[in-house]
Amino acid sequence: MLLLPFLAKKIVSEVEKLLDEDIIIVNVEGIIIAGTEEKRVGTFHGGSLICVKEKRKVLITKEDEKKLKGVKSGLNLPIFFSQEVIGVIGITGEAERVLPFGEILKKMTELLIQENYYADQMQWHTRMVEAFVIDWLQLNDWSPVFLERANLLNINLNVKRQVMLAYVEKHQQFSNQELQQLTHIWNGQQGDDVLIHWGNDRLLIIQRENKDQKKDTMILKVEQLKSFIEETWNTAVAFGIGQAVKSNELYRTYQQAERALTVAMEQNSIVFEEDLRLEMCLGEISHSTRKEFSKRVLKTVLANKELLETFQLYFQKNMSLKSTASSMHIHINTLHYRIKKMEELTGLNFKNFPDVVTLYLALYFLDDDTKNNPKN
């Protein structure tokens, strides 16, 4: 591993928060690549080469300043990574004063390097998985290279899979650490399900089919993840879940998950595509057609908020006159009057079932358009 300047600057920035001393970071060629004194960056430091070659700490005295190029009195310590010296960190000052800080400074520096290394590895792995999933959804034929990537990422392509899409309303993008946390919550100690970013506000889970897992158990697992995200980031979450398919047909379950998510987003709920009925057809109708249909049916009552709210509740209550009147705190005769008024204004006859369906769809599309376009 190379100790690059940007990482060296990060180390200096972190260390100087704790120590009020001049600090330098030197690479294995003896060139200062970061430090609290900017004028020393890019210059040669003779004492660091001794550290690198002999793999030990070196005290620089006033006498050494005359013998070694570019040094100041203080302490130089080798920085180790995987048992190899990758650089040197130096503290300027009298040896007796700075020596007690030596081992603490060395250990802190090495921990920062390890942390940065593992963060880079995690980010690299995440990007590899994301790129693999994109190809997985698009490729019809799996090449030997694709199969080798799956093996490298420990993704089993010999089992059935189902896609889950989550819409996270107020969270723009999860960090790698947050994704790792969510993956651990979802998979536990074992499991080979894939959980990745999918755009700025979505998560994608590719779950391995478990024939022994009942639907209620899966729902409970999804609810636990949903609750954790909502409580941790104070945001609403919706899940759309496709059906299990062969791994080479992943695009099918992905499309199903998208369809289910469209419905789930309306109430921030969990929706399985296999449970969709009427929504399957309604989801295929274009926005412009929906809008024109609502306008055509409701044009005479669009400004009558009382009538619209009455019939939206009427359908929610399964067309029960008693339940609707009770929920609205009105007399049932008042409800009869509003039904008659709606028939007169729209020309619909609610004893005619197709007319009832027509009104239901018009209100459904109007409600959907209002949610997506509040200004309307």
URTA-V259569 format. One record per residue. RES is the residue in one small letter. SS is DSSP state (h for helix, s for strand, l for the rest). Layout:
res: {RES,RES}
ss: {SS,SS}
//
This chain:
res: {m,l,l,l,p,f,l,a,k,k,i,v,s,e,v,e,k,l,l,d,e,d,i,i,i,v,n,v,e,g,i,i,i,a,g,t,e,e,k,r,v,g,t,f,h,g,g,s,l,i,c,v,k,e,k,r,k,v,l,i,t,k,e,d,e,k,k,l,k,g,v,k,s,g,l,n,l,p,i,f,f,s,q,e,v,i,g,v,i,g,i,t,g,e,a,e,r,v,l,p,f,g,e,i,l,k,k,m,t,e,l,l,i,q,e,n,y,y,a,d,q,m,q,w,h,t,r,m,v,e,a,f,v,i,d,w,l,q,l,n,d,w,s,p,v,f,l,e,r,a,n,l,l,n,i,n,l,n,v,k,r,q,v,m,l,a,y,v,e,k,h,q,q,f,s,n,q,e,l,q,q,l,t,h,i,w,n,g,q,q,g,d,d,v,l,i,h,w,g,n,d,r,l,l,i,i,q,r,e,n,k,d,q,k,k,d,t,m,i,l,k,v,e,q,l,k,s,f,i,e,e,t,w,n,t,a,v,a,f,g,i,g,q,a,v,k,s,n,e,l,y,r,t,y,q,q,a,e,r,a,l,t,v,a,m,e,q,n,s,i,v,f,e,e,d,l,r,l,e,m,c,l,g,e,i,s,h,s,t,r,k,e,f,s,k,r,v,l,k,t,v,l,a,n,k,e,l,l,e,t,f,q,l,y,f,q,k,n,m,s,l,k,s,t,a,s,s,m,h,i,h,i,n,t,l,h,y,r,i,k,k,m,e,e,l,t,g,l,n,f,k,n,f,p,d,v,v,t,l,y,l,a,l,y,f,l,d,d,d,t,k,n,n,p,k,n}
ss: {l,l,l,l,h,h,h,h,h,h,h,h,h,h,h,l,l,l,l,l,l,l,s,s,s,s,l,l,l,l,s,s,s,s,s,l,l,h,h,h,l,l,l,s,l,h,h,h,h,h,h,h,h,h,l,l,l,s,s,s,l,h,h,h,h,h,h,l,l,l,l,l,l,s,s,s,s,s,s,s,s,l,l,s,s,s,s,s,s,s,s,s,l,l,h,h,h,h,h,h,h,h,h,h,h,h,h,h,h,h,h,h,h,h,h,h,h,h,h,h,h,h,h,h,h,h,h,h,h,h,h,h,h,h,h,h,h,h,l,l,l,l,l,h,h,h,h,h,h,h,h,h,l,l,l,l,l,l,l,l,s,s,s,s,s,s,s,s,l,l,l,l,l,l,l,h,h,h,h,h,h,h,h,h,h,h,h,l,l,l,l,l,l,s,s,s,s,l,l,l,l,s,s,s,s,s,s,s,l,l,l,l,l,l,h,h,h,h,h,h,h,h,h,h,h,h,h,h,h,h,h,h,h,l,l,l,s,s,s,s,s,l,l,l,s,l,h,h,h,h,h,h,h,h,h,h,h,h,h,h,h,h,h,h,l,l,l,l,l,s,s,s,h,h,h,l,l,h,h,h,h,h,l,l,l,l,h,h,h,h,h,h,h,h,h,h,h,h,l,l,l,l,l,l,h,h,h,h,h,h,h,h,h,h,h,h,l,l,l,l,h,h,h,h,h,h,h,h,l,l,l,h,h,h,h,h,h,h,h,h,h,h,h,h,h,h,l,l,l,l,l,l,h,h,h,h,h,h,h,h,h,h,h,h,h,h,h,h,h,h,h,h,l,l,l,l}
//
